[in-house]
């Protein structure tokens, strides 16, 4: 049991509050009518809107700057979704170098924007480097972390500005991030990818140990920078770090800017901790105030049920620190709802969780898909039964099917996905049974009869647009031997190979048959508890046998053998009691006329003997005798509940870094299916394993195990026998493609691979142009002749990087070769000062401190020599960050510069 935080334990909470309260007080004093007008201009149209916090105000970020985040700033990100019911997500992003004031102001703006939008949006707290999958999904080409901040004079993006020089360190396969690092070979390593951005030229250097997917993502990022920030007029070249000799022209560019390499590069850096797919330890806490003290009281552990949440209260759901979610009841007090985020931060501090812990705040009725997945069942208020609805498979349950047209399923794959039906079951069927570990064809006259002591393969063939499609079901009996179950898997591989890998493979556990499997057998599917269907093998009769019949038509009906006792009965269903001389049809009071018709049809399949109809409550004595006497059974119709559809979730399964891991992809699309990976799609009723053409065998093998682990460890207590479907790239059925918007069946046949994209980028004309631009000294001269400006930044920006190989001192340098000397001229210090154009160079402190103007390097402005210091040297000499220094009055800045020897 977690400790109960009461009055004696309130200290961790109160520590968090003073700074936020002080910030709120300061912020309130600074708020003006302009701030209030900010919310009036918030658009409710679908799409993305971003603001940065500048001088305690929300300042809009232009669309071409989306994806660029200054490390010294905080941001508010609003995403309005499309659809019949519009939903909103609000994120506040915290840069690693942002101030407490900015963080506090962002949190307050987040709360106020939430109130402005009616309190419905889900709120997220995002920390640089630990962003949620939802946040990253908005920026498909990746996130770029930029040094400095708006308060230091930087702008996000100025389109068509070319006097840029920066080095981007690119990491990630699915969630890409690019961080600005020192422009030096010392920043490189053998495992990652680096983009040298020189304005009109971008050179991508691929570490020898990077993989194809990472290279492709980096190319897409370089193209995004070119198109969005340079108006499409920058040239891009690619260097393979393991074969640099194949790109001599580009290596000249790199050497000109970075200088000669002094030694071997650093080894590959390990990837960041992978996203946690799920944490089996889930605890729900009630958060409330008692006599002015904040109390956190544990309510329950997993699996959680929705009725634990009361509208008048607020709760914290803790996934053992991997994420903290706050739920606000609609009837909770305004103060409680307003304080939800502060309480989450206080809770994280009290539990000693990392400050980067994911935090989500949501209001009753606006819960995220991930939050709902934490509960055993979830039903949205006012929810109506639609095409994707189904009844739960509990003790008292039934499956209902909405009638549909097979052509509509093919025309509308989203309907096929919701129905879990590729067609109406009218295709061709072939059934084999595992006998002596080999395949034996089953007599078609007995199709639909499955025995618990056997394993079967069922091959289903159907057509879409005159193309044959296949589904291979592997039905495993509960009492089959391990050898037979293993043999069924091996034989499935053989059948799959005969059809060139086209079949979708579906593992079916006895009693958990998917909807389409039922439709194949046209209302004649019978599941026998034990025994075998092998010819010549007699099954022991053992007296009366009881079968439960569920279904309303030929598409959704099956009979399942259950124990022959009265407690097996269910008031909502039809049962068949088969004895030596008669077959009773027992109709429960809750069953419909359609169910009775299907029960009668099923009785003809099971028995050729006389039939006797028995109505619930009017059973003859012989009926009870055959069941061993009367006994209580489930007879409460109220237990028949709808199981609402859950939002699907997509995960990437990969061992590219040498260790198998799963990473969630939010707001997924077809483009997120990586050809080198195995992807897991969870639609709740079914699990799909999608295998890319380039996925390795280890990933494919582990994916089966991971699907089982995923179900077994799911916080909602999922059924471990949920059907798992194995789908290969290029052979996706409509029940899979329907979960993706605008599925393109020709995507992989006509799309460009990394090699093709690289070939297009690296044509001779492009390489020649890059070299010409370099020789013409365009690296640090803008179109108007000014000096360097930070990427998208104004002329007053502080310089960004230290460069090796340029002329950094008052004395002429001694280049190693004429070629180097010629190219070095393009990266020497600009004669203009930072105040009029900026410099791209950081100088060593000893070149600037206690020097007369004559002793300074050429073109250094004596009045602004602090601008030529790196951030680290700046803080060491002046004792404060550059951003905080800029906020000080001029007299204070001058005094600090005198003491540091910079005046």
C-alpha positions in Angstrom: 0.0 0.0 0.0 1.4 3.4 -1.0 1.8 5.8 1.9 -1.1 8.2 2.5 0.0 11.8 2.2 -1.6 13.7 5.0 -0.8 16.8 7.0 2.5 15.5 8.2 3.5 14.6 4.7 2.4 17.8 3.0 5.8 19.3 2.8 6.7 18.0 -0.6 3.6 19.6 -2.0 4.0 22.9 -0.3 7.5 23.2 -1.7 6.2 23.2 -5.2 3.6 25.9 -4.7 5.4 29.0 -3.6 7.3 29.5 -6.8 4.2 28.8 -8.9 2.2 31.1 -6.8 4.8 33.9 -7.0 5.0 33.4 -10.7 1.2 33.5 -10.9 1.1 36.8 -8.9 3.8 38.3 -11.0 2.1 37.1 -14.2 -1.3 38.5 -13.1 0.3 41.9 -12.6 1.8 41.8 -16.1 -1.3 40.6 -17.9 -3.0 43.2 -20.1 -6.0 43.4 -22.4 -3.6 42.2 -25.2 -3.1 38.9 -23.3 -6.9 38.4 -23.0 -7.2 39.1 -26.7 -4.8 36.3 -27.4 -7.4 33.7 -26.6 -10.0 35.5 -28.7 -7.8 34.9 -31.7 -7.4 31.2 -31.0 -8.8 29.3 -34.0 -11.1 26.4 -33.6 -10.4 25.1 -37.0 -8.7 21.6 -37.2 -4.9 21.8 -37.2 -1.9 23.0 -35.2 -1.3 26.3 -33.5 1.9 27.2 -31.5 2.8 30.1 -29.3 6.1 30.9 -27.5 6.2 32.7 -24.1 8.0 36.0 -24.5 7.9 38.6 -21.7 5.1 36.7 -20.1 3.0 36.9 -23.2 1.8 34.3 -25.8 3.4 35.2 -29.1 2.3 33.2 -32.2 4.9 31.1 -34.0 4.6 31.2 -37.8 3.7 27.9 -39.5 7.0 27.7 -41.3 8.6 27.6 -37.8 6.7 24.6 -36.6 9.0 21.9 -35.3 11.7 24.4 -34.3 12.1 24.8 -30.5 14.5 27.1 -28.7 16.0 25.4 -25.7 15.7 28.7 -23.7 12.0 29.1 -24.2 8.6 27.6 -23.3 5.8 26.9 -25.8 2.0 26.4 -25.9 0.9 23.9 -28.6 -2.7 23.4 -29.5 -4.0 20.7 -31.8 -7.7 20.7 -32.9 -8.7 17.3 -34.4 -10.9 16.7 -37.3 -14.1 14.6 -37.2 -17.8 14.9 -36.3 -16.9 15.4 -32.7 -14.0 17.8 -32.4 -11.5 17.3 -29.6 -8.5 19.3 -28.6 -5.0 18.7 -27.0 -3.0 21.4 -25.4 0.7 20.9 -24.6 3.1 23.2 -22.8 6.7 22.5 -23.8 9.6 23.3 -21.5 13.1 23.9 -22.9 16.0 22.7 -20.9 17.3 26.3 -20.5 14.0 28.1 -19.9 13.5 30.1 -16.8 11.2 29.4 -13.9 9.2 32.5 -14.7 8.6 31.3 -18.3 7.7 27.8 -17.1 5.2 29.2 -14.6 3.7 31.5 -17.2 3.3 28.7 -19.7 1.5 26.5 -17.1 -0.9 29.4 -16.3 -1.5 30.1 -19.9 -2.2 26.4 -20.4 -4.9 26.4 -17.7 -6.5 29.6 -19.0 -6.5 28.3 -22.6 -8.1 25.1 -21.3 -10.9 27.2 -19.6 -11.3 29.3 -22.8 -12.0 26.1 -24.7 -14.6 24.9 -22.3 -12.4 22.7 -20.1 -12.6 19.8 -22.5 -9.0 19.5 -23.9 -6.5 17.0 -22.7 -3.5 18.9 -21.2 0.1 17.6 -21.6 3.3 18.7 -19.9 6.2 18.2 -22.3 9.9 18.4 -21.3 12.6 18.7 -24.0 13.9 15.3 -25.0 11.0 13.5 -23.3 8.1 14.5 -25.4 5.0 12.3 -25.6 4.2 10.2 -28.7 1.2 12.5 -29.2 3.3 15.6 -29.3 5.9 14.1 -31.6 3.1 12.9 -34.0 2.5 16.6 -35.0 6.0 16.9 -36.4 6.4 13.9 -38.7 9.8 15.1 -40.0 11.2 15.6 -36.5 11.9 18.2 -33.8 14.8 20.6 -34.1 16.2 21.9 -30.8 17.9 25.3 -31.3 20.3 27.1 -28.9 19.2 30.3 -27.3 15.7 31.7 -27.2 13.3 34.4 -28.4 14.3 36.6 -25.4 17.9 36.6 -26.8 16.7 38.1 -30.0 16.2 34.9 -32.1 13.3 34.4 -34.4 12.0 31.0 -35.4 12.3 31.1 -39.2 12.9 33.8 -41.7 12.2 32.2 -45.1 14.9 32.5 -47.8 17.7 33.6 -45.4 20.9 31.9 -46.5 23.6 33.2 -44.2 23.3 30.2 -41.9 25.9 27.9 -40.4 25.0 25.2 -38.0 25.5 21.5 -37.3 22.5 19.4 -36.4 22.9 16.1 -34.5 20.0 13.9 -35.7 18.8 10.9 -33.6 15.9 8.6 -33.8 14.1 6.2 -36.2 10.5 6.9 -35.4 10.6 10.0 -33.3 13.4 12.1 -34.8 15.1 14.9 -33.0 17.8 17.3 -34.2 19.9 19.3 -31.8 22.2 22.1 -32.6 25.8 21.3 -31.6 29.2 22.8 -31.9 30.3 23.0 -35.6 33.3 20.7 -35.1 34.4 17.2 -35.9 34.4 16.6 -32.1 30.6 16.6 -32.2 30.5 13.7 -34.5 30.2 10.0 -33.6 30.1 6.8 -35.7 26.5 5.8 -34.9 24.4 8.9 -35.6 23.7 11.3 -38.5 24.7 14.9 -38.8 23.5 17.7 -41.0 25.9 20.6 -41.8 23.5 23.4 -42.7 25.3 26.2 -44.6 22.2 28.0 -45.9 22.4 27.3 -49.6 23.9 23.9 -49.0 23.1 21.1 -46.6 25.5 18.1 -46.3 24.2 15.0 -44.6 26.9 12.8 -43.0 25.8 9.3 -42.1 27.6 7.5 -39.3 29.0 4.1 -40.4 26.8 2.4 -37.8 23.5 4.2 -38.7 20.7 2.3 -40.4 18.7 2.9 -43.5 15.6 4.1 -41.7 17.6 6.7 -39.7 19.2 7.9 -43.0 15.8 8.2 -44.7 14.4 10.2 -41.8 17.4 12.5 -41.9 17.0 13.1 -45.7 13.4 14.0 -45.1 14.4 16.4 -42.4 17.0 18.0 -44.7 14.4 18.4 -47.4 11.9 19.9 -44.9 14.5 22.5 -43.9 15.2 23.2 -47.6 11.6 23.6 -48.6 10.3 25.4 -45.5 13.2 27.7 -44.6 15.0 28.1 -47.9 12.1 28.3 -50.3 13.3 25.0 -51.9 16.5 26.7 -53.2 19.1 24.8 -51.0 21.2 21.9 -52.4 21.5 18.7 -50.4 24.3 16.2 -50.6 24.8 12.9 -48.7 28.1 11.4 -47.4 28.3 7.8 -46.2 30.6 8.0 -43.2 31.9 4.5 -43.9 32.7 5.4 -47.6 33.8 9.0 -47.5 36.1 8.5 -50.5 33.0 8.0 -52.7 32.0 11.6 -52.1 35.2 13.7 -52.7 33.5 16.9 -53.5 31.3 16.9 -50.4 34.3 15.9 -48.2 36.0 19.1 -49.5 33.0 21.0 -48.2 33.1 19.4 -44.8 36.9 19.8 -44.5 36.6 23.5 -45.5 34.1 24.2 -42.7 35.2 21.7 -40.1 39.0 21.5 -40.8 41.0 18.4 -40.9 40.1 15.6 -38.5 42.6 15.3 -35.7 41.8 11.6 -34.9 39.2 8.9 -35.0 35.6 9.8 -34.3 33.8 8.9 -31.1 32.0 5.6 -30.8 28.2 5.4 -31.3 26.2 6.8 -28.4 23.5 4.6 -27.0 19.9 5.5 -27.9 17.8 7.1 -25.3 15.6 4.9 -23.1 12.8 3.5 -25.3 9.2 4.5 -24.7 7.5 2.3 -22.2 4.7 0.4 -24.0 2.9 -0.1 -20.8 3.5 -0.6 -17.1 1.7 -3.3 -15.4 1.7 -1.5 -12.1 -1.2 1.0 -12.3 -2.5 2.7 -9.2 -5.5 5.1 -8.8 -5.4 7.8 -6.1 -8.1 10.2 -4.9 -6.8 13.7 -4.4 -8.6 16.1 -2.1 -8.0 18.8 0.5 -8.7 18.2 4.2 -8.4 21.2 6.6 -6.1 23.0 4.1 -3.9 20.0 3.7 -3.6 18.1 0.4 -4.3 14.4 0.8 -3.6 11.6 -1.7 -5.4 8.4 -0.9 -5.0 5.1 -2.8 -8.3 3.9 -4.3 -7.4 0.8 -6.3 -4.8 -1.0 -8.3 -5.2 -2.6 -11.8 -7.4 -3.8 -13.3 -9.3 -0.6 -12.8 -13.1 -0.1 -13.5 -14.7 3.1 -14.6 -17.1 3.2 -11.7 -14.2 4.1 -9.4 -14.2 7.6 -10.8 -16.7 10.0 -9.3 -17.7 13.3 -11.0 -17.3 15.3 -7.9 -13.7 14.4 -7.3 -10.2 14.5 -8.9 -7.9 11.5 -9.3 -4.3 10.7 -10.2 -3.5 7.6 -12.2 0.1 6.6 -11.7 1.9 4.1 -14.0 4.8 3.6 -11.6 6.3 6.9 -12.7 6.4 6.2 -16.4 3.4 8.6 -16.7 1.1 10.5 -14.4 -2.5 11.2 -15.5 -4.9 13.5 -13.7 -8.7 13.1 -14.1 -11.0 16.0 -13.2 -14.6 15.2 -12.5 -17.1 17.6 -14.1 -18.7 18.4 -10.8 -15.4 19.0 -9.0 -14.9 22.5 -7.7 -13.4 25.1 -9.9 -10.4 25.4 -7.6 -9.8 21.7 -7.7 -9.8 21.7 -11.5 -7.6 24.7 -11.7 -5.1 23.1 -9.3 -4.9 19.8 -11.1 -1.6 20.4 -12.9 0.0 21.8 -9.8 -1.1 18.8 -7.8 0.4 16.5 -10.4 3.7 18.3 -10.2 3.6 18.1 -6.4 2.8 14.4 -6.6 5.8 13.8 -8.9 8.0 15.7 -6.4 6.7 13.8 -3.4 7.3 10.5 -5.1 10.8 11.5 -6.2 10.0 10.9 -9.8 12.2 12.5 -12.5 11.1 16.1 -13.4 10.7 14.9 -17.0 7.9 12.5 -16.0 5.0 12.6 -18.5 2.0 14.5 -17.2 -1.5 14.5 -18.7 -4.5 16.3 -17.3 -8.0 15.5 -18.7 -11.6 16.3 -17.9 -14.4 13.9 -17.5 -15.8 13.2 -21.0 -12.5 14.2 -22.7 -10.3 11.3 -21.7 -7.4 10.2 -24.0 -7.3 6.8 -25.6 -4.4 5.8 -23.4 -6.3 6.7 -20.3 -9.3 4.6 -21.4 -6.9 1.7 -22.1 -6.0 1.6 -18.4 -9.5 0.4 -17.5 -11.1 -3.0 -17.8 -14.0 -1.5 -19.7 -15.0 2.0 -20.6 -18.2 3.5 -21.9 -18.7 7.1 -23.0 -21.8 8.7 -21.8 -24.5 9.0 -24.4 -22.7 6.5 -26.6 -25.0 4.8 -29.2 -24.5 1.4 -30.7 -22.9 1.7 -34.1 -21.3 -0.4 -36.8 -18.3 -1.2 -34.7 -20.1 -2.2 -31.5 -20.1 -5.6 -30.0 -21.3 -7.2 -26.8 -18.7 -8.2 -24.3 -17.7 -11.8 -24.1 -18.4 -12.3 -20.4 -20.4 -14.9 -18.7 -23.7 -13.4 -20.0 -22.9 -12.1 -23.4 -23.8 -12.4 -27.0 -22.4 -11.1 -30.3 -24.6 -9.1 -32.6 -23.8 -8.3 -36.2 -25.0 -5.4 -38.3 -26.1 -6.5 -41.7 -24.0 -5.2 -44.5 -23.3 -5.5 -48.2 -20.0 -7.2 -49.2 -19.3 -4.7 -52.0 -19.6 -1.9 -49.4 -16.9 -3.6 -47.3 -14.5 -3.6 -50.2 -15.4 0.0 -51.1 -15.2 1.2 -47.5 -12.3 -0.6 -45.7 -13.0 1.5 -42.5 -16.3 -0.4 -42.3 -14.5 -3.7 -42.8 -12.1 -2.8 -40.0 -14.9 -1.9 -37.6 -16.8 -5.1 -38.5 -13.6 -7.3 -38.5 -15.0 -8.7 -41.7 -13.1 -8.9 -45.1 -16.3 -10.1 -46.8 -19.5 -12.1 -46.1 -17.8 -15.5 -45.8 -18.8 -16.6 -49.3 -15.3 -17.4 -50.5 -13.6 -20.8 -50.9 -12.7 -22.8 -47.8 -10.3 -25.6 -47.4 -9.7 -27.4 -44.0 -6.8 -29.6 -42.8 -6.4 -31.4 -39.5 -3.0 -32.1 -37.9 -2.6 -35.9 -37.9 0.7 -37.5 -36.9 2.2 -34.0 -37.2 1.3 -33.8 -40.9 -1.7 -32.2 -42.8 -4.7 -34.3 -43.5 -7.6 -33.0 -45.5 -10.9 -32.8 -43.7 -14.1 -34.2 -45.4 -16.1 -31.2 -46.6 -19.2 -32.7 -45.2 -17.8 -32.2 -41.7 -16.6 -28.6 -42.3 -17.5 -26.5 -39.2 -17.0 -29.3 -36.7 -13.9 -28.6 -34.5 -12.8 -30.9 -31.7 -10.9 -29.7 -28.6 -8.4 -32.5 -29.0 -7.3 -31.5 -32.5 -5.5 -28.6 -34.3 -6.8 -27.4 -37.7 -5.6 -25.1 -40.6 -8.4 -23.3 -42.5 -7.4 -21.6 -45.7 -10.0 -19.0 -46.9 -9.7 -17.5 -50.4 -11.6 -14.5 -51.6 -11.3 -11.8 -54.2 -11.0 -8.0 -54.2 -10.9 -6.2 -57.5 -10.2 -9.5 -59.3 -7.2 -10.2 -57.1 -7.1 -13.3 -55.0 -6.6 -12.8 -51.3 -5.9 -15.4 -48.6 -6.5 -15.8 -44.8 -4.9 -18.8 -43.1 -6.5 -19.6 -39.7 -4.7 -21.8 -37.2 -7.3 -23.2 -34.8 -5.8 -24.8 -31.7 -7.8 -27.1 -29.6 -7.7 -26.7 -25.8 -6.8 -30.3 -25.3 -4.4 -30.8 -28.3 -0.8 -31.9 -27.5 2.1 -29.4 -27.6 3.5 -31.4 -30.5 0.3 -30.9 -32.5 0.2 -27.1 -31.7 3.9 -26.8 -32.8 3.2 -28.8 -35.9 0.3 -26.6 -36.8 2.6 -23.5 -36.8 5.2 -25.3 -38.9 2.6 -26.5 -41.4 1.1 -23.0 -41.6 4.5 -21.7 -42.7 4.6 -24.4 -45.5 1.1 -23.4 -46.7 2.1 -19.8 -46.5 5.2 -20.4 -48.7 3.1 -22.3 -51.3 1.2 -19.0 -51.8 4.3 -16.8 -51.9 3.7 -15.4 -48.4 0.3 -13.8 -49.4 -1.9 -15.4 -46.7 -2.8 -13.4 -43.6 -2.1 -15.8 -40.7 -4.5 -15.8 -37.8 -3.9 -17.7 -34.5 -7.3 -18.8 -33.2 -7.6 -20.1 -29.6 -10.5 -22.4 -29.0 -13.6 -20.5 -27.9 -12.2 -17.1 -29.1 -13.0 -17.4 -32.8 -13.1 -14.1 -34.6 -16.2 -12.9 -36.3 -15.2 -13.7 -39.9 -14.3 -17.3 -38.8 -17.9 -17.7 -37.8 -19.2 -16.4 -41.1 -17.2 -18.9 -43.1 -19.2 -21.9 -41.8 -22.7 -20.4 -42.5 -24.2 -21.0 -39.1 -22.9 -24.6 -38.8 -19.8 -24.0 -36.5 -19.7 -26.4 -33.6 -17.0 -26.5 -31.0 -16.7 -29.8 -29.2 -15.0 -29.6 -25.8 -12.8 -32.7 -26.3 -12.3 -35.7 -28.5 -11.1 -35.8 -32.1 -12.6 -35.6 -35.6 -10.1 -38.2 -37.0 -11.9 -40.9 -39.0 -12.0 -44.3 -37.4 -11.5 -42.9 -33.9 -14.5 -43.3 -31.6 -15.2 -40.5 -29.1 -16.6 -41.5 -25.8 -20.3 -40.5 -25.5 -20.4 -40.0 -21.8 -24.1 -39.3 -21.5 -26.0 -36.0 -22.2 -24.1 -33.2 -23.8 -25.0 -29.5 -23.5 -24.3 -26.9 -26.2 -24.7 -23.1 -26.0 -25.9 -21.5 -29.2 -25.1 -17.8 -29.9 -26.0 -15.8 -33.0 -28.8 -14.2 -34.9 -28.0 -15.3 -38.5 -25.7 -17.5 -40.5 -22.9 -14.9 -40.3 -22.5 -14.9 -36.5 -23.7 -18.2 -35.1 -21.8 -20.9 -33.3 -22.5 -23.7 -30.9 -20.0 -24.3 -28.1 -20.1 -27.4 -25.8 -20.3 -26.5 -22.1 -20.4 -28.7 -19.0 -23.7 -30.6 -18.7 -25.0 -29.0 -15.6 -27.8 -26.5 -14.9 -25.3 -23.8 -13.8 -24.1 -23.5 -17.4 -27.5 -22.1 -18.6 -27.9 -18.5 -19.5 -31.3 -16.7 -19.7 -30.2 -14.7 -22.7 -29.3 -17.7 -25.0 -30.5 -20.9 -26.7 -29.1 -24.2 -25.4 -29.2 -27.7 -27.0 -29.3 -30.7 -24.6 -28.4 -33.8 -26.6 -29.3 -37.2 -25.0 -29.3 -40.7 -26.3 -32.8 -40.5 -27.6 -33.9 -36.8 -27.8 -32.6 -33.3 -28.3 -34.0 -30.5 -26.1 -34.1 -27.0 -27.5 -34.1 -24.7 -24.4 -35.1 -21.1 -25.1 -34.0 -18.6 -22.4 -36.5 -15.7 -21.7 -33.9 -13.2 -23.0 -33.3 -14.7 -26.4 -34.8 -13.2 -29.6 -36.8 -14.9 -32.4 -33.8 -14.8 -34.7 -31.7 -16.6 -32.0 -34.4 -19.3 -31.7 -34.4 -19.8 -35.5 -30.6 -20.3 -35.5 -30.9 -22.6 -32.5 -33.4 -24.8 -34.4 -31.0 -24.9 -37.5 -28.1 -25.8 -35.2 -30.0 -28.7 -33.7 -30.3 -30.3 -37.1 -26.5 -30.1 -37.5 -25.9 -31.7 -34.1 -28.6 -34.3 -33.9 -30.8 -36.4 -36.2 -33.1 -37.3 -33.2 -36.4 -35.9 -32.3 -36.4 -32.3 -31.1 -38.4 -31.0 -28.1 -38.7 -27.3 -27.4 -38.4 -26.3 -23.8 -39.2 -22.8 -22.6 -37.4 -21.4 -19.6 -39.5 -21.9 -16.5 -41.5 -24.8 -18.1 -38.8 -27.5 -18.1 -39.9 -31.2 -17.7 -38.3 -33.3 -15.0 -36.3 -35.3 -17.6 -34.6 -32.1 -18.7 -33.3 -31.5 -15.1 -32.4 -35.1 -14.6 -30.0 -35.1 -17.6 -28.3 -32.0 -16.2 -27.9 -33.6 -12.8 -30.7 -31.6 -11.1 -31.7 -28.0 -10.8 -29.1 -25.4 -9.8 -28.9 -21.5 -10.0 -27.7 -20.1 -13.3 -27.1 -16.6 -14.8 -30.5 -15.0 -15.3 -29.8 -11.3 -15.0 -30.4 -9.5 -18.3 -28.7 -6.4 -16.9 -25.4 -8.2 -17.1 -25.7 -8.0 -20.9 -23.7 -4.9 -21.6 -22.3 -3.2 -24.7 -18.5 -3.3 -25.0 -17.8 0.0 -26.7 -15.1 0.2 -29.4 -11.6 1.3 -28.2 -9.3 3.5 -30.2 -6.7 1.5 -32.0 -3.0 1.9 -31.0 0.1 1.3 -33.1 3.5 0.2 -31.8 6.8 -0.3 -33.6 8.7 -3.5 -32.7 12.4 -3.3 -33.4 15.8 -4.6 -32.4 17.8 -2.2 -34.6 19.8 -1.1 -31.6 20.5 -4.7 -30.6 17.7 -4.9 -28.0 14.1 -5.7 -28.7 11.8 -2.9 -27.8 8.3 -1.5 -28.6 7.6 2.2 -29.2 4.1 3.7 -29.5 3.2 5.8 -32.6 0.4 8.3 -32.0 -1.9 9.6 -34.6 -0.6 7.0 -36.9 -0.8 6.8 -40.7 0.3 4.3 -43.4 3.6 6.2 -43.7 4.5 5.0 -40.1 4.7 1.4 -41.2 8.4 0.9 -41.6 9.5 -1.7 -44.1 12.4 -2.8 -41.8 10.2 -3.4 -38.8 7.3 -5.4 -37.3 4.4 -3.2 -36.2 1.7 -4.2 -33.7 -1.8 -2.7 -34.2 -4.1 -3.2 -31.2 -7.8 -2.9 -32.1 -8.8 -4.4 -28.8 -10.8 -7.2 -30.3 -7.9 -8.3 -32.4 -4.1 -7.8 -32.5 -2.4 -7.4 -35.9 1.3 -8.0 -36.4 2.4 -6.3 -39.6 5.7 -7.5 -41.0 7.7 -5.2 -43.3 9.6 -6.8 -46.3 12.9 -5.9 -44.7 12.2 -7.0 -41.1 14.7 -9.4 -39.8 13.8 -12.9 -38.5 14.6 -12.0 -34.9 12.1 -9.2 -34.9 9.5 -11.4 -36.6 10.0 -14.2 -34.1 10.0 -11.9 -31.1 6.9 -10.1 -32.2 4.8 -13.2 -31.6 6.1 -13.3 -28.0 5.7 -9.6 -27.5 2.1 -9.7 -28.6 1.5 -12.4 -25.9 3.4 -10.3 -23.3 1.5 -7.2 -24.4 -1.8 -8.9 -23.7 -0.7 -10.6 -20.6 0.7 -7.4 -18.9 -1.9 -5.0 -20.2 -3.2 -2.9 -17.2 -6.8 -3.5 -18.2 -6.6 -7.3 -17.7 -6.9 -8.2 -21.4 -7.9 -11.6 -22.6 -4.6 -13.4 -23.3 -6.4 -15.5 -26.0 -7.3 -12.4 -28.1 -6.9 -13.4 -31.8 -3.5 -12.4 -33.2 -3.3 -11.8 -37.0 0.0 -12.0 -38.9 0.0 -9.6 -41.9 2.8 -9.2 -44.5 3.6 -6.0 -46.3 1.7 -5.8 -49.6 -1.0 -8.3 -48.5 -3.0 -6.2 -46.1 -6.7 -7.2 -45.8 -9.4 -4.5 -45.5 -9.8 -5.3 -41.8 -6.3 -3.9 -41.4 -6.2 -1.1 -43.9 -9.5 0.2 -42.7 -7.8 1.5 -39.5 -5.7 3.9 -41.6 -6.9 7.0 -43.3 -6.4 7.1 -47.1 -4.6 3.8 -47.5 -2.6 3.6 -50.7 -2.2 0.0 -52.0 0.6 1.2 -54.4 2.6 3.1 -51.8 5.5 0.6 -51.6 5.5 -0.3 -55.3 5.9 3.4 -56.4 7.5 5.1 -53.4 11.1 6.2 -53.3 13.5 4.2 -51.1 16.4 5.8 -49.3 18.8 4.8 -52.0 16.5 6.3 -54.7 16.1 9.6 -52.8 19.9 9.8 -52.2 20.6 9.2 -55.9 18.2 12.1 -56.8 19.9 14.4 -54.3 23.4 13.6 -55.2 23.4 14.2 -58.9 26.6 15.8 -60.3 24.9 19.2 -60.9 23.9 19.4 -57.2 27.4 18.5 -56.0 29.0 21.0 -58.4 26.6 23.8 -57.2 27.5 23.1 -53.6 31.2 23.5 -54.3 30.6 26.6 -56.4 28.6 28.2 -53.5 31.3 27.3 -51.1 34.0 28.9 -53.2 31.9 32.0 -53.7 31.9 32.6 -49.9 28.1 32.3 -49.7 28.3 30.5 -46.4 28.3 33.6 -44.4 27.0 36.3 -46.7 23.3 36.8 -47.0 21.5 38.0 -50.1 21.8 41.6 -49.0 25.4 41.4 -48.2 25.0 41.3 -44.4 26.8 39.0 -42.0 25.6 35.9 -40.3 22.2 35.7 -38.7 21.1 32.8 -36.6 18.8 30.3 -38.5 15.8 32.4 -38.9 17.2 35.0 -36.4 17.6 38.7 -36.6 20.9 40.5 -37.0 21.2 41.2 -33.3 21.4 37.5 -32.5 24.4 36.3 -30.5 26.8 34.2 -32.6 26.1 30.5 -32.6 29.2 28.4 -33.2 33.0 27.9 -33.0 34.5 26.9 -36.3 37.7 25.0 -36.9 39.9 25.9 -39.9 39.0 29.6 -40.3 41.0 32.7 -39.6 40.2 33.3 -35.9 43.1 35.4 -34.7 44.7 38.8 -35.6 47.5 36.8 -37.3 47.1 35.0 -40.6 46.6 31.3 -40.3 48.7 28.7 -41.9 46.5 26.3 -43.8 47.7 22.8 -44.6 47.2 23.1 -48.4 46.2 25.7 -51.0 42.9 24.0 -51.4 42.2 24.4 -47.7 43.3 28.0 -47.8 41.0 28.8 -50.7 37.9 27.2 -49.0 38.8 28.5 -45.6 38.3 32.0 -46.9 34.6 31.4 -47.1 34.3 30.6 -43.4 36.5 33.3 -41.8 35.0 35.9 -39.4 32.7 38.3 -41.1 34.0 41.9 -40.9 30.5 43.1 -39.8 29.7 43.0 -36.1 27.0 41.0 -34.5 24.9 44.1 -34.0 24.8 44.6 -37.8 24.8 41.1 -39.1 26.2 38.7 -36.6 29.0 36.2 -36.6 29.0 32.5 -36.9 32.1 32.1 -34.7 32.8 31.7 -31.0 36.2 32.8 -29.8 38.3 31.5 -27.0 38.0 33.8 -23.9 41.8 34.5 -23.9 41.4 36.3 -27.2 38.8 38.6 -25.8 39.4 39.2 -22.0 41.6 42.2 -21.0 42.5 43.0 -24.6 42.8 46.4 -26.1 40.8 47.0 -29.3 44.0 46.7 -31.3 44.7 43.3 -29.8 41.3 41.8 -30.6 40.8 39.5 -33.7 39.7 41.3 -36.9 36.2 42.5 -37.1 35.4 41.9 -33.4 33.3 44.8 -32.0 35.1 45.9 -28.8 31.7 47.0 -27.3 30.1 43.6 -27.9 32.9 41.1 -27.3 30.7 39.1 -25.0 28.7 38.1 -28.1 31.7 36.1 -29.3 31.7 33.8 -26.3 30.2 30.4 -26.3 27.3 29.9 -23.9 29.5 27.9 -21.5 32.3 30.6 -21.5 29.7 33.3 -21.2 28.3 31.8 -18.0 31.7 31.1 -16.6 32.9 34.7 -17.1 29.7 36.6 -16.3 28.0 34.3 -13.9 24.7 34.3 -15.6 23.0 33.0 -18.8 22.9 35.0 -21.9 19.2 35.3 -21.8 19.2 36.6 -18.2 22.0 39.0 -19.0 20.0 40.5 -21.9 17.2 41.3 -19.4 19.4 43.4 -17.2 19.6 47.2 -17.4 22.5 48.6 -19.5 24.4 50.0 -16.4 24.3 46.6 -14.8 25.5 44.9 -18.0 28.4 47.3 -18.2 29.4 46.8 -14.6 29.5 43.0 -15.1 31.5 43.3 -18.3 34.1 45.5 -16.5 34.5 42.9 -13.8 34.9 40.2 -16.3 37.5 42.1 -18.4 35.2 42.4 -21.4 34.7 46.2 -21.3 
